Each structure stands twice: as C-alpha cells, then as structure tokens.
Amino acid sequence: MKQMIVHCEPDTIQMALIEDGRLVEYAAERGREQSVVGSFYKGRVVNVLPGMQAAFVDIGLKKNAFLYVDDVLHPHLEKQPKNKPSIAELLSVGQELVVQVMKEPRGGKGARVTTHFSLPGRCMVFMPKSDYVAVSKKIQREAERMRLKMIGERLRSGEEGIIMRTVSEDEPVESVAGDLEMLRMEWERIIERAHTSESPDLLHRDLGILQRFLRDAFDPLNDELIIDRERDAKEAECYLSDLVPGVKPQVRVYEGKNHIFQAYGVEEQLKSGFSRQISLPGGGTIVVDQTEALTVIDVNTAKYIGGDNFEDTVTRTNLLAAREIARIIRLRDIGGIIIVDFIDMEEEEHRHEVIAAMEAGIRKDRTKSFVVGWTKLGLLEMTRKKARESSAAPYSRTCTSCGGTGIM
C-alpha cells in the first residue's frame, strides 16, 4: 500500500509518495510554473537549419521550441525512409504544424517538441499515428502480454498506436476500451481546435500535478490519498471516480494541527533525501554531486566496519547503497547520465549482485531508466529519462557566493 500526501497552498501544491513508510517521490507545482511537458501547441516554423537537421518553431513561449528531424519522420521506425531526408525537405519557414512538448525549456534553451504524439490514460498511452501495439516491459507474464497485445490490435483502428501500461495487467477488456475511447475524444478535440485556431496557440494542456500523480501512480483499490484542503480532496475524489468507475477511492482530508508533512514524516525525509551526503543503515554514506552534464554518486564505508572479511563488508555496503541510490534518483527526479562510484570489489559475482540490486530498485520507478554496466574504470554507468525540471529547487539553492562551484 502507498500513501500519497498532498499539501496545498493558495499558489502551490506539493506531493509526496510514501511506500512502506519511505518517501520515494516528491514534486511541487506553483501556479505560474505549471509544466508544459505533454501539452499540444499549434506552432509556426521560424527557422530551418539543414546543418543541424532541426527547425525552430514558435509555439508562443519565451524561447522558440526545437524540433529535430527524427521527431518529424513517421513514429514507426519501419515506416521511416532508409536514407534520412534533409529537414529542409520536410519543413519550410512559415509552415504551421501541431507539436507536442517532450522536454521543458531549460536555461537558455527552448522546449523540445515532437510530432510523435502521445496521450497517456490510466491503462494505456494512445499514439494517434504510430501504427503499432506494445506492452509495458514491467508486465512479465507472457500469457498476459499476449492477451493485452491482442486486445490492443483488436481495439485500434487505422494508424493508431497503443502502449499498454503496467496498470493494464489483468484489467478487463471493457476498462481498456473505455480508456481508449476517452483518449480518442481528447485527440479529436485537439485536432478540431487546431483547424480553427491561429498559430501560435495552446491546443491542450496536460493534467496538473495532482491529477497526473493520481493517473500514473495511484491505485484506487489499495492506496490512500491524504490532502490538507477539502476542496482539492473533493476534486481528487471526483477525478478518481471518473477514472475508475464503481470504485470508492480512499481519500481523506487531513485536519491535524501540525503541518501535514511533519505529521507523516515527510519533512524529515525530504531534508535527508535532498542532502549532499546521505547516511546508510549501519554507517555507510553516499555523496551526490550534480553537474550540467551528469550526476556523480560516490559510495563510502564511513563508519560501517562490517565483519572480519573486507570483501564481504564492501559488498554489503554497496548493496545497501544500490537500493538507496535507486530511491534517491527517483525522489530527486535525477535525469540524464548517472555515474556511481561504488567501493571496489574483487569478485565478479559481487559486481553482478550490485547491478541486480540497482535494477530491482529502478524497476519501481515510473520513469524509464537503464543500467548500462561497469566502465573500464570500475564505475557503474546508468541513464534516466529527463523531461521535467527537478523538484529539488525548494530544498536546495545555488550558493550566491560561489555559484555552486564550492570554490571561492
């Protein structure tokens, strides 16, 4: 069972997801800073750069959006031309087109957009023009994978594409079909608005943070939602009732005197989880340093002395660290390249155990992650998809004296 703890202020919503008493996800959204990832825009091409195989599209934000050639070609790889055409053959200055934001604007860069459209529902991700059916890798039973693929093939029409999400496992055909019908109507509304609007224009905004969490991470049958504002609790209950008809979700309004994050131990876990140095059970530590290009995580035995065998001590520390690192990456929403400097182990078997522990930890993460393996220098390399800005901002600020370098 999971608990979703929600703190509401006039202009801010903070979300905390707790699994087995441990904080695993945190996100915050301020009224003026709502994410644009997943939103659809009608844009106008303002520049085509054949040398970069990209175009810049005005979608009405401060910076023009970046559209790469791969995001203009057909989303089904088998339907793409063998020789990639020039972006100038596909787009021209002044051309209007519908795009979807796949990455937030960052720093001086504009948003990254695509024409490979996708609309996530509870049971599936609907892709209007992808022309294939896929099933989440987290569904491992082959018979269930085949059942869901057959359902998807039977339900889709034309060039529609479907990805069955993990929650679709063992769901009846009626639930999956209802989800698809709702997403089809949403897509039709987007297209209708695109036909009548002038560029640049916002055609469809993805759900706010609360509804998005409920759709993607909340199980109405087993999980509990606790909110400290009655109005939002009622809205959440209505949304869940529409999402899963016939189910009475566990939604509760918090009425305690203490801050809701203090009452449920969220505040303390946030502070420790966003610290540079994090203690492990038994005395080991991990140190997290984030740079522009990648995140580096260092594992130390610190006060952990273990038993008489040094290799055994090191392996135990690394296994504890692997589980904690998987949680911290998910909690901080760290994306991009991640390098972990585990303590050196002599036995190949022990290195396999550490990788297995990392893979087991990231399996619980809804964001796509991949453990690449050990580098020649003995570092563990992994990647994690990054779409939105990290939620670390409220709990860490760049030093005004050193600018984040640690050197004055």
Contacts in CASP RR format, 6 or more apart in sequence:
PFRMAT RR
TARGET T0000
AUTHOR 0000-0000-0000
METHOD contacts of the structure
MODEL  1
MKQMIVHCEPDTIQMALIEDGRLVEYAAERGREQSVVGSFYKGRVVNVLP
GMQAAFVDIGLKKNAFLYVDDVLHPHLEKQPKNKPSIAELLSVGQELVVQ
VMKEPRGGKGARVTTHFSLPGRCMVFMPKSDYVAVSKKIQREAERMRLKM
IGERLRSGEEGIIMRTVSEDEPVESVAGDLEMLRMEWERIIERAHTSESP
DLLHRDLGILQRFLRDAFDPLNDELIIDRERDAKEAECYLSDLVPGVKPQ
VRVYEGKNHIFQAYGVEEQLKSGFSRQISLPGGGTIVVDQTEALTVIDVN
TAKYIGGDNFEDTVTRTNLLAAREIARIIRLRDIGGIIIVDFIDMEEEEH
RHEVIAAMEAGIRKDRTKSFVVGWTKLGLLEMTRKKARESSAAPYSRTCT
SCGGTGIM
1 222 0 8 1.000
1 223 0 8 1.000
1 224 0 8 1.000
2 17 0 8 1.000
2 18 0 8 1.000
2 19 0 8 1.000
2 217 0 8 1.000
2 218 0 8 1.000
2 219 0 8 1.000
2 222 0 8 1.000
2 223 0 8 1.000
2 224 0 8 1.000
3 17 0 8 1.000
3 18 0 8 1.000
3 21 0 8 1.000
3 223 0 8 1.000
3 224 0 8 1.000
3 225 0 8 1.000
3 226 0 8 1.000
3 264 0 8 1.000
4 15 0 8 1.000
4 16 0 8 1.000
4 17 0 8 1.000
4 18 0 8 1.000
4 213 0 8 1.000
4 214 0 8 1.000
4 217 0 8 1.000
4 218 0 8 1.000
4 223 0 8 1.000
4 224 0 8 1.000
4 225 0 8 1.000
4 226 0 8 1.000
5 15 0 8 1.000
5 16 0 8 1.000
5 17 0 8 1.000
5 18 0 8 1.000
5 226 0 8 1.000
5 260 0 8 1.000
5 261 0 8 1.000
5 264 0 8 1.000
5 266 0 8 1.000
6 13 0 8 1.000
6 14 0 8 1.000
6 15 0 8 1.000
6 16 0 8 1.000
6 210 0 8 1.000
6 225 0 8 1.000
6 226 0 8 1.000
6 227 0 8 1.000
6 228 0 8 1.000
6 232 0 8 1.000
6 236 0 8 1.000
6 260 0 8 1.000
7 13 0 8 1.000
7 14 0 8 1.000
7 16 0 8 1.000
7 228 0 8 1.000
7 259 0 8 1.000
7 260 0 8 1.000
7 261 0 8 1.000
8 227 0 8 1.000
8 228 0 8 1.000
8 229 0 8 1.000
8 232 0 8 1.000
11 30 0 8 1.000
11 31 0 8 1.000
11 32 0 8 1.000
12 28 0 8 1.000
12 29 0 8 1.000
12 30 0 8 1.000
12 31 0 8 1.000
13 28 0 8 1.000
13 29 0 8 1.000
13 209 0 8 1.000
13 210 0 8 1.000
13 232 0 8 1.000
14 26 0 8 1.000
14 27 0 8 1.000
14 28 0 8 1.000
14 261 0 8 1.000
14 394 0 8 1.000
15 25 0 8 1.000
15 26 0 8 1.000
15 27 0 8 1.000
15 28 0 8 1.000
15 209 0 8 1.000
15 210 0 8 1.000
15 213 0 8 1.000
16 23 0 8 1.000
16 25 0 8 1.000
16 26 0 8 1.000
16 261 0 8 1.000
16 264 0 8 1.000
16 266 0 8 1.000
16 270 0 8 1.000
17 23 0 8 1.000
17 24 0 8 1.000
17 25 0 8 1.000
17 26 0 8 1.000
17 213 0 8 1.000
17 217 0 8 1.000
18 24 0 8 1.000
18 264 0 8 1.000
18 266 0 8 1.000
19 364 0 8 1.000
22 269 0 8 1.000
22 327 0 8 1.000
23 265 0 8 1.000
23 266 0 8 1.000
23 269 0 8 1.000
23 270 0 8 1.000
23 273 0 8 1.000
23 331 0 8 1.000
24 327 0 8 1.000
24 330 0 8 1.000
24 331 0 8 1.000
24 364 0 8 1.000
25 217 0 8 1.000
25 330 0 8 1.000
25 331 0 8 1.000
25 333 0 8 1.000
26 266 0 8 1.000
26 270 0 8 1.000
26 331 0 8 1.000
26 391 0 8 1.000
27 209 0 8 1.000
27 213 0 8 1.000
27 333 0 8 1.000
27 391 0 8 1.000
28 209 0 8 1.000
28 391 0 8 1.000
28 393 0 8 1.000
28 394 0 8 1.000
29 35 0 8 1.000
29 208 0 8 1.000
29 209 0 8 1.000
34 205 0 8 1.000
34 208 0 8 1.000
34 209 0 8 1.000
35 104 0 8 1.000
35 206 0 8 1.000
35 208 0 8 1.000
35 209 0 8 1.000
35 388 0 8 1.000
35 389 0 8 1.000
36 61 0 8 1.000
36 101 0 8 1.000
36 104 0 8 1.000
36 105 0 8 1.000
36 111 0 8 1.000
36 205 0 8 1.000
36 206 0 8 1.000
37 101 0 8 1.000
37 102 0 8 1.000
37 103 0 8 1.000
37 104 0 8 1.000
37 206 0 8 1.000
37 387 0 8 1.000
37 388 0 8 1.000
38 100 0 8 1.000
38 101 0 8 1.000
38 102 0 8 1.000
38 206 0 8 1.000
39 100 0 8 1.000
39 101 0 8 1.000
39 202 0 8 1.000
39 203 0 8 1.000
39 204 0 8 1.000
39 205 0 8 1.000
39 206 0 8 1.000
40 98 0 8 1.000
40 99 0 8 1.000
40 100 0 8 1.000
40 117 0 8 1.000
40 190 0 8 1.000
40 202 0 8 1.000
40 203 0 8 1.000
40 204 0 8 1.000
41 59 0 8 1.000
41 60 0 8 1.000
41 65 0 8 1.000
41 98 0 8 1.000
41 99 0 8 1.000
41 100 0 8 1.000
41 101 0 8 1.000
41 113 0 8 1.000
41 200 0 8 1.000
41 201 0 8 1.000
41 202 0 8 1.000
41 203 0 8 1.000
42 59 0 8 1.000
42 96 0 8 1.000
42 97 0 8 1.000
42 98 0 8 1.000
42 193 0 8 1.000
42 194 0 8 1.000
42 197 0 8 1.000
42 198 0 8 1.000
42 199 0 8 1.000
42 200 0 8 1.000
42 201 0 8 1.000
42 203 0 8 1.000
43 57 0 8 1.000
43 58 0 8 1.000
43 59 0 8 1.000
43 60 0 8 1.000
43 96 0 8 1.000
43 97 0 8 1.000
43 98 0 8 1.000
43 99 0 8 1.000
43 199 0 8 1.000
43 200 0 8 1.000
43 201 0 8 1.000
44 57 0 8 1.000
44 58 0 8 1.000
44 94 0 8 1.000
44 95 0 8 1.000
44 96 0 8 1.000
44 199 0 8 1.000
44 200 0 8 1.000
45 55 0 8 1.000
45 56 0 8 1.000
45 57 0 8 1.000
45 58 0 8 1.000
45 67 0 8 1.000
45 91 0 8 1.000
45 92 0 8 1.000
45 93 0 8 1.000
45 94 0 8 1.000
45 95 0 8 1.000
45 96 0 8 1.000
45 97 0 8 1.000
46 56 0 8 1.000
46 57 0 8 1.000
46 58 0 8 1.000
46 64 0 8 1.000
46 93 0 8 1.000
46 94 0 8 1.000
47 55 0 8 1.000
47 56 0 8 1.000
47 64 0 8 1.000
47 93 0 8 1.000
48 55 0 8 1.000
48 87 0 8 1.000
48 88 0 8 1.000
48 91 0 8 1.000
48 92 0 8 1.000
48 93 0 8 1.000
49 55 0 8 1.000
49 56 0 8 1.000
49 87 0 8 1.000
50 86 0 8 1.000
50 87 0 8 1.000
50 88 0 8 1.000
52 87 0 8 1.000
53 68 0 8 1.000
53 69 0 8 1.000
53 84 0 8 1.000
53 86 0 8 1.000
53 87 0 8 1.000
54 66 0 8 1.000
54 67 0 8 1.000
54 68 0 8 1.000
54 69 0 8 1.000
54 87 0 8 1.000
55 66 0 8 1.000
55 67 0 8 1.000
55 72 0 8 1.000
55 87 0 8 1.000
55 91 0 8 1.000
56 64 0 8 1.000
56 65 0 8 1.000
56 66 0 8 1.000
56 67 0 8 1.000
57 64 0 8 1.000
57 65 0 8 1.000
57 66 0 8 1.000
57 67 0 8 1.000
57 97 0 8 1.000
57 99 0 8 1.000
57 113 0 8 1.000
58 64 0 8 1.000
58 65 0 8 1.000
58 199 0 8 1.000
58 200 0 8 1.000
59 65 0 8 1.000
59 99 0 8 1.000
59 101 0 8 1.000
59 111 0 8 1.000
59 113 0 8 1.000
59 199 0 8 1.000
59 200 0 8 1.000
60 200 0 8 1.000
61 105 0 8 1.000
61 110 0 8 1.000
61 111 0 8 1.000
62 105 0 8 1.000
62 110 0 8 1.000
63 105 0 8 1.000
63 108 0 8 1.000
63 109 0 8 1.000
63 110 0 8 1.000
63 111 0 8 1.000
64 110 0 8 1.000
65 99 0 8 1.000
65 101 0 8 1.000
65 110 0 8 1.000
65 111 0 8 1.000
65 112 0 8 1.000
65 113 0 8 1.000
66 109 0 8 1.000
66 110 0 8 1.000
66 111 0 8 1.000
66 112 0 8 1.000
66 113 0 8 1.000
67 91 0 8 1.000
67 99 0 8 1.000
67 112 0 8 1.000
67 113 0 8 1.000
67 114 0 8 1.000
67 115 0 8 1.000
68 112 0 8 1.000
69 84 0 8 1.000
69 85 0 8 1.000
69 86 0 8 1.000
69 87 0 8 1.000
69 90 0 8 1.000
71 102 0 8 1.000
71 112 0 8 1.000
71 113 0 8 1.000
71 114 0 8 1.000
71 115 0 8 1.000
71 116 0 8 1.000
72 87 0 8 1.000
72 90 0 8 1.000
72 91 0 8 1.000
72 115 0 8 1.000
73 80 0 8 1.000
73 81 0 8 1.000
73 84 0 8 1.000
73 90 0 8 1.000
74 80 0 8 1.000
74 129 0 8 1.000
75 116 0 8 1.000
75 127 0 8 1.000
75 129 0 8 1.000
75 130 0 8 1.000
75 131 0 8 1.000
76 130 0 8 1.000
76 131 0 8 1.000
76 132 0 8 1.000
79 131 0 8 1.000
91 97 0 8 1.000
96 199 0 8 1.000
97 115 0 8 1.000
98 115 0 8 1.000
98 117 0 8 1.000
98 190 0 8 1.000
98 191 0 8 1.000
98 194 0 8 1.000
98 203 0 8 1.000
99 113 0 8 1.000
99 114 0 8 1.000
99 115 0 8 1.000
100 113 0 8 1.000
100 114 0 8 1.000
100 115 0 8 1.000
100 116 0 8 1.000
100 117 0 8 1.000
100 118 0 8 1.000
101 111 0 8 1.000
101 112 0 8 1.000
101 113 0 8 1.000
102 111 0 8 1.000
102 112 0 8 1.000
102 113 0 8 1.000
102 114 0 8 1.000
102 387 0 8 1.000
103 111 0 8 1.000
103 112 0 8 1.000
103 386 0 8 1.000
103 387 0 8 1.000
104 111 0 8 1.000
104 387 0 8 1.000
104 388 0 8 1.000
104 389 0 8 1.000
105 111 0 8 1.000
106 389 0 8 1.000
116 127 0 8 1.000
116 129 0 8 1.000
116 130 0 8 1.000
117 127 0 8 1.000
117 128 0 8 1.000
117 129 0 8 1.000
117 187 0 8 1.000
118 125 0 8 1.000
118 126 0 8 1.000
118 127 0 8 1.000
118 130 0 8 1.000
118 163 0 8 1.000
119 125 0 8 1.000
119 126 0 8 1.000
119 127 0 8 1.000
119 128 0 8 1.000
119 183 0 8 1.000
119 186 0 8 1.000
119 187 0 8 1.000
120 126 0 8 1.000
120 165 0 8 1.000
120 215 0 8 1.000
120 216 0 8 1.000
121 165 0 8 1.000
121 179 0 8 1.000
121 182 0 8 1.000
121 183 0 8 1.000
121 215 0 8 1.000
122 165 0 8 1.000
122 167 0 8 1.000
122 179 0 8 1.000
122 215 0 8 1.000
122 243 0 8 1.000
122 244 0 8 1.000
123 164 0 8 1.000
123 165 0 8 1.000
123 167 0 8 1.000
123 168 0 8 1.000
123 171 0 8 1.000
123 175 0 8 1.000
123 176 0 8 1.000
123 179 0 8 1.000
124 162 0 8 1.000
124 163 0 8 1.000
124 164 0 8 1.000
124 165 0 8 1.000
124 168 0 8 1.000
124 176 0 8 1.000
124 179 0 8 1.000
124 180 0 8 1.000
124 183 0 8 1.000
125 162 0 8 1.000
125 163 0 8 1.000
125 165 0 8 1.000
126 160 0 8 1.000
126 161 0 8 1.000
126 162 0 8 1.000
126 180 0 8 1.000
126 183 0 8 1.000
126 184 0 8 1.000
126 187 0 8 1.000
127 160 0 8 1.000
127 161 0 8 1.000
127 162 0 8 1.000
127 163 0 8 1.000
128 159 0 8 1.000
128 160 0 8 1.000
128 161 0 8 1.000
128 187 0 8 1.000
129 159 0 8 1.000
129 160 0 8 1.000
129 161 0 8 1.000
130 159 0 8 1.000
130 160 0 8 1.000
130 161 0 8 1.000
131 158 0 8 1.000
131 159 0 8 1.000
131 160 0 8 1.000
131 161 0 8 1.000
132 161 0 8 1.000
133 149 0 8 1.000
133 152 0 8 1.000
133 153 0 8 1.000
133 156 0 8 1.000
133 161 0 8 1.000
133 162 0 8 1.000
133 163 0 8 1.000
133 164 0 8 1.000
134 149 0 8 1.000
134 162 0 8 1.000
134 163 0 8 1.000
134 164 0 8 1.000
135 145 0 8 1.000
135 148 0 8 1.000
135 149 0 8 1.000
135 163 0 8 1.000
135 164 0 8 1.000
136 163 0 8 1.000
136 164 0 8 1.000
136 165 0 8 1.000
136 166 0 8 1.000
136 168 0 8 1.000
138 166 0 8 1.000
138 363 0 8 1.000
139 145 0 8 1.000
139 148 0 8 1.000
139 164 0 8 1.000
139 166 0 8 1.000
139 168 0 8 1.000
139 169 0 8 1.000
141 169 0 8 1.000
144 169 0 8 1.000
144 170 0 8 1.000
148 164 0 8 1.000
148 168 0 8 1.000
148 169 0 8 1.000
148 176 0 8 1.000
149 164 0 8 1.000
151 164 0 8 1.000
151 173 0 8 1.000
151 176 0 8 1.000
152 162 0 8 1.000
152 164 0 8 1.000
152 176 0 8 1.000
155 162 0 8 1.000
155 176 0 8 1.000
155 177 0 8 1.000
155 180 0 8 1.000
156 162 0 8 1.000
156 180 0 8 1.000
162 180 0 8 1.000
164 176 0 8 1.000
167 219 0 8 1.000
168 175 0 8 1.000
168 176 0 8 1.000
186 204 0 8 1.000
189 204 0 8 1.000
190 203 0 8 1.000
190 204 0 8 1.000
193 201 0 8 1.000
193 203 0 8 1.000
193 204 0 8 1.000
194 203 0 8 1.000
197 203 0 8 1.000
206 212 0 8 1.000
207 215 0 8 1.000
210 232 0 8 1.000
210 235 0 8 1.000
210 236 0 8 1.000
211 236 0 8 1.000
211 239 0 8 1.000
214 225 0 8 1.000
214 236 0 8 1.000
214 239 0 8 1.000
214 240 0 8 1.000
214 243 0 8 1.000
215 243 0 8 1.000
216 366 0 8 1.000
217 366 0 8 1.000
218 225 0 8 1.000
218 240 0 8 1.000
220 240 0 8 1.000
220 243 0 8 1.000
220 244 0 8 1.000
220 247 0 8 1.000
220 249 0 8 1.000
220 250 0 8 1.000
221 244 0 8 1.000
221 247 0 8 1.000
223 250 0 8 1.000
224 250 0 8 1.000
224 252 0 8 1.000
225 233 0 8 1.000
225 236 0 8 1.000
225 240 0 8 1.000
225 249 0 8 1.000
225 250 0 8 1.000
225 251 0 8 1.000
225 252 0 8 1.000
226 252 0 8 1.000
226 253 0 8 1.000
226 254 0 8 1.000
226 260 0 8 1.000
226 264 0 8 1.000
227 233 0 8 1.000
227 236 0 8 1.000
227 251 0 8 1.000
227 252 0 8 1.000
227 253 0 8 1.000
227 254 0 8 1.000
228 253 0 8 1.000
228 254 0 8 1.000
228 260 0 8 1.000
229 253 0 8 1.000
230 253 0 8 1.000
233 251 0 8 1.000
233 252 0 8 1.000
233 253 0 8 1.000
236 249 0 8 1.000
236 251 0 8 1.000
237 249 0 8 1.000
237 251 0 8 1.000
240 247 0 8 1.000
240 249 0 8 1.000
240 251 0 8 1.000
241 247 0 8 1.000
241 249 0 8 1.000
254 260 0 8 1.000
254 263 0 8 1.000
256 263 0 8 1.000
259 267 0 8 1.000
260 266 0 8 1.000
261 267 0 8 1.000
261 270 0 8 1.000
270 395 0 8 1.000
271 395 0 8 1.000
272 278 0 8 1.000
272 279 0 8 1.000
273 328 0 8 1.000
273 331 0 8 1.000
273 332 0 8 1.000
274 331 0 8 1.000
274 332 0 8 1.000
274 392 0 8 1.000
274 395 0 8 1.000
274 396 0 8 1.000
276 287 0 8 1.000
276 288 0 8 1.000
276 289 0 8 1.000
277 285 0 8 1.000
277 286 0 8 1.000
277 287 0 8 1.000
277 288 0 8 1.000
278 285 0 8 1.000
278 286 0 8 1.000
278 287 0 8 1.000
278 288 0 8 1.000
278 324 0 8 1.000
278 328 0 8 1.000
279 285 0 8 1.000
279 302 0 8 1.000
280 286 0 8 1.000
280 302 0 8 1.000
280 304 0 8 1.000
280 317 0 8 1.000
280 320 0 8 1.000
280 321 0 8 1.000
280 324 0 8 1.000
281 320 0 8 1.000
282 303 0 8 1.000
282 304 0 8 1.000
282 320 0 8 1.000
283 301 0 8 1.000
283 302 0 8 1.000
283 303 0 8 1.000
283 304 0 8 1.000
284 299 0 8 1.000
284 300 0 8 1.000
284 301 0 8 1.000
284 302 0 8 1.000
284 303 0 8 1.000
284 304 0 8 1.000
284 317 0 8 1.000
284 320 0 8 1.000
284 321 0 8 1.000
285 299 0 8 1.000
285 300 0 8 1.000
285 302 0 8 1.000
286 297 0 8 1.000
286 298 0 8 1.000
286 299 0 8 1.000
286 300 0 8 1.000
286 321 0 8 1.000
286 324 0 8 1.000
286 325 0 8 1.000
286 328 0 8 1.000
287 297 0 8 1.000
287 298 0 8 1.000
287 300 0 8 1.000
288 295 0 8 1.000
288 296 0 8 1.000
288 297 0 8 1.000
288 328 0 8 1.000
288 332 0 8 1.000
289 295 0 8 1.000
289 296 0 8 1.000
289 297 0 8 1.000
289 298 0 8 1.000
290 296 0 8 1.000
290 334 0 8 1.000
293 337 0 8 1.000
294 336 0 8 1.000
294 337 0 8 1.000
294 338 0 8 1.000
294 339 0 8 1.000
295 334 0 8 1.000
295 335 0 8 1.000
295 336 0 8 1.000
295 337 0 8 1.000
295 338 0 8 1.000
295 339 0 8 1.000
296 339 0 8 1.000
296 341 0 8 1.000
297 325 0 8 1.000
297 328 0 8 1.000
297 338 0 8 1.000
297 339 0 8 1.000
297 340 0 8 1.000
297 341 0 8 1.000
298 341 0 8 1.000
299 317 0 8 1.000
299 318 0 8 1.000
299 321 0 8 1.000
299 325 0 8 1.000
299 340 0 8 1.000
299 341 0 8 1.000
299 342 0 8 1.000
299 343 0 8 1.000
300 343 0 8 1.000
301 313 0 8 1.000
301 314 0 8 1.000
301 317 0 8 1.000
301 343 0 8 1.000
304 313 0 8 1.000
304 316 0 8 1.000
304 317 0 8 1.000
305 313 0 8 1.000
306 312 0 8 1.000
306 313 0 8 1.000
306 316 0 8 1.000
307 313 0 8 1.000
311 345 0 8 1.000
311 346 0 8 1.000
311 347 0 8 1.000
311 350 0 8 1.000
314 343 0 8 1.000
314 344 0 8 1.000
314 345 0 8 1.000
314 350 0 8 1.000
315 345 0 8 1.000
315 347 0 8 1.000
315 350 0 8 1.000
315 353 0 8 1.000
315 354 0 8 1.000
317 343 0 8 1.000
318 342 0 8 1.000
318 343 0 8 1.000
318 345 0 8 1.000
318 350 0 8 1.000
318 354 0 8 1.000
319 353 0 8 1.000
319 354 0 8 1.000
319 357 0 8 1.000
321 340 0 8 1.000
321 342 0 8 1.000
322 342 0 8 1.000
322 354 0 8 1.000
322 357 0 8 1.000
322 358 0 8 1.000
322 361 0 8 1.000
323 357 0 8 1.000
323 360 0 8 1.000
323 361 0 8 1.000
325 340 0 8 1.000
325 358 0 8 1.000
326 357 0 8 1.000
326 358 0 8 1.000
326 360 0 8 1.000
326 361 0 8 1.000
326 362 0 8 1.000
326 364 0 8 1.000
326 365 0 8 1.000
327 361 0 8 1.000
328 334 0 8 1.000
329 335 0 8 1.000
329 338 0 8 1.000
329 362 0 8 1.000
329 365 0 8 1.000
329 369 0 8 1.000
329 384 0 8 1.000
330 362 0 8 1.000
330 364 0 8 1.000
330 365 0 8 1.000
330 367 0 8 1.000
332 390 0 8 1.000
332 391 0 8 1.000
332 392 0 8 1.000
333 367 0 8 1.000
333 386 0 8 1.000
333 388 0 8 1.000
333 390 0 8 1.000
333 391 0 8 1.000
333 392 0 8 1.000
334 384 0 8 1.000
334 390 0 8 1.000
335 367 0 8 1.000
335 383 0 8 1.000
335 384 0 8 1.000
335 385 0 8 1.000
335 386 0 8 1.000
335 390 0 8 1.000
336 383 0 8 1.000
336 384 0 8 1.000
336 385 0 8 1.000
336 386 0 8 1.000
337 381 0 8 1.000
337 382 0 8 1.000
337 383 0 8 1.000
338 381 0 8 1.000
338 382 0 8 1.000
338 383 0 8 1.000
338 384 0 8 1.000
339 375 0 8 1.000
339 379 0 8 1.000
339 380 0 8 1.000
339 381 0 8 1.000
340 358 0 8 1.000
340 379 0 8 1.000
340 380 0 8 1.000
340 381 0 8 1.000
340 382 0 8 1.000
341 379 0 8 1.000
341 380 0 8 1.000
342 354 0 8 1.000
342 378 0 8 1.000
342 379 0 8 1.000
342 380 0 8 1.000
344 378 0 8 1.000
345 351 0 8 1.000
345 354 0 8 1.000
351 374 0 8 1.000
354 380 0 8 1.000
355 371 0 8 1.000
355 373 0 8 1.000
355 374 0 8 1.000
355 380 0 8 1.000
358 371 0 8 1.000
358 380 0 8 1.000
358 382 0 8 1.000
359 371 0 8 1.000
362 369 0 8 1.000
362 371 0 8 1.000
362 382 0 8 1.000
362 384 0 8 1.000
365 384 0 8 1.000
367 384 0 8 1.000
367 385 0 8 1.000
368 384 0 8 1.000
368 385 0 8 1.000
369 382 0 8 1.000
369 383 0 8 1.000
369 384 0 8 1.000
369 385 0 8 1.000
370 382 0 8 1.000
370 383 0 8 1.000
370 384 0 8 1.000
371 380 0 8 1.000
371 381 0 8 1.000
371 382 0 8 1.000
372 381 0 8 1.000
372 382 0 8 1.000
372 383 0 8 1.000
373 380 0 8 1.000
373 381 0 8 1.000
373 382 0 8 1.000
374 380 0 8 1.000
374 381 0 8 1.000
375 381 0 8 1.000
398 404 0 8 1.000
399 406 0 8 1.000
401 408 0 8 1.000
402 408 0 8 1.000
END
